[in-house]
Amino acid sequence: MKFAVVAPSTNTSVEPEYAAMQPRGVTNHFSRIAIPDTKVTDDDSFMVMLNTIRDSTFEAVDVSMSMAPGCVIMGMSAETFWDGAEGADRLHKKMLERTGGVPVIMGSTAVDAAIKAYESDGKPIRKIGIITPYMPVGDRNVQKFFEDQGYEVVNLVGLKSPSPMLIAHESKQTLKRAAIAVSEGVDAVIQAGTNLAFAEVAAIAEFWLDKPVIAINTATYWHALRTMGITDQRDGFGRLLADF
C-alpha cells in the first residue's frame, strides 16, 4: 500500500510521526506544498499563511499522483476544518475530483471517526477540549467543525505559534500543559495542527488523564489504514492504534 502524503514544506512533524506508525508493507511518499516560513502574529498574517497553502495544494497533489498511490493523506490541518462541516465536505469533494477518485483522508473527518471509534466502548463523547497551534481565526473554524458534528467545545487552547515551521518547536512540556488545561470537565481531548509533535504526548496524557486524547496525526494515519482495510495495531500511540 502506497500512501501519498501532502504536507506543507515547513512541516517537520508529520513525516516522522507517520513513519513511526507505519506497518510492514505500507510506504509513505511525501509531496511538499511549497510555502515560505512567514511570521504569524495575528489573524491577518495567519490568513496570509493559509492562503499560500491553498494556492499550492493542488499542485502538490498532482505531483503525488504520478506514483499511483492507493490513498492520498492530507498532512495539513487548518484547511480541513475551515467553514466547519460544510467546508470540510466541500474540500473533500474537490480533492476527490483532483485525485480521480483515489481515496482522500483529511484530518478533520479522521478525528471525528476516531471519536466514534472510542465511543464504540459504550461511553458517549459529547464534551471536548481542543489544543491548536493557531491564531483565534483558526481556532474558531476548528471549533465550528466540531460543533457542526454535535460536540460541545468546553475548553480550547490556541498556542499562537509564531510561524508555520516553529509550530514543530513547541516543547513537550508546553503540549503537556495544554493537554492538562483543556482536560477539565470534558469527555475527550482533541489536538489539531499537524506540525505539533503531539502523538507521543497524547499517548502519555491518555494514560494519566484516563480519557481519550486524540492527536490529529495519529487519527489521520489510523483512519487511512482502516479506510484501506489495513487492521494492523501498534502500541505507543494510545488506544486508537492499539485497540481500534
BELVENBEL-V671434 format. One record per run of one state. SS is the DSSP state (alpha for helix, beta for strand, coil for the rest). FROM is the first residue (numbers start at 0). LEN is the number of residues. If there is no record, write none. Layout:
# BELVENBEL-V671434
SS_FROM_LEN ; SS_FROM_LEN
This chain:
# BELVENBEL-V671434
coil_0_1 ; beta_1_7 ; coil_8_5 ; alpha_13_8 ; coil_21_5 ; beta_26_7 ; coil_33_5 ; beta_38_1 ; coil_39_3 ; alpha_42_25 ; coil_67_3 ; beta_70_4 ; coil_74_3 ; alpha_77_4 ; coil_81_2 ; alpha_83_16 ; coil_99_3 ; beta_102_3 ; coil_105_1 ; alpha_106_13 ; coil_119_7 ; beta_126_6 ; coil_132_3 ; alpha_135_13 ; coil_148_3 ; beta_151_7 ; coil_158_4 ; beta_162_1 ; coil_163_2 ; alpha_165_4 ; coil_169_2 ; alpha_171_12 ; coil_183_4 ; beta_187_4 ; coil_191_7 ; alpha_198_11 ; coil_209_2 ; beta_211_4 ; alpha_215_12 ; coil_227_11 ; alpha_238_5 ; coil_243_1
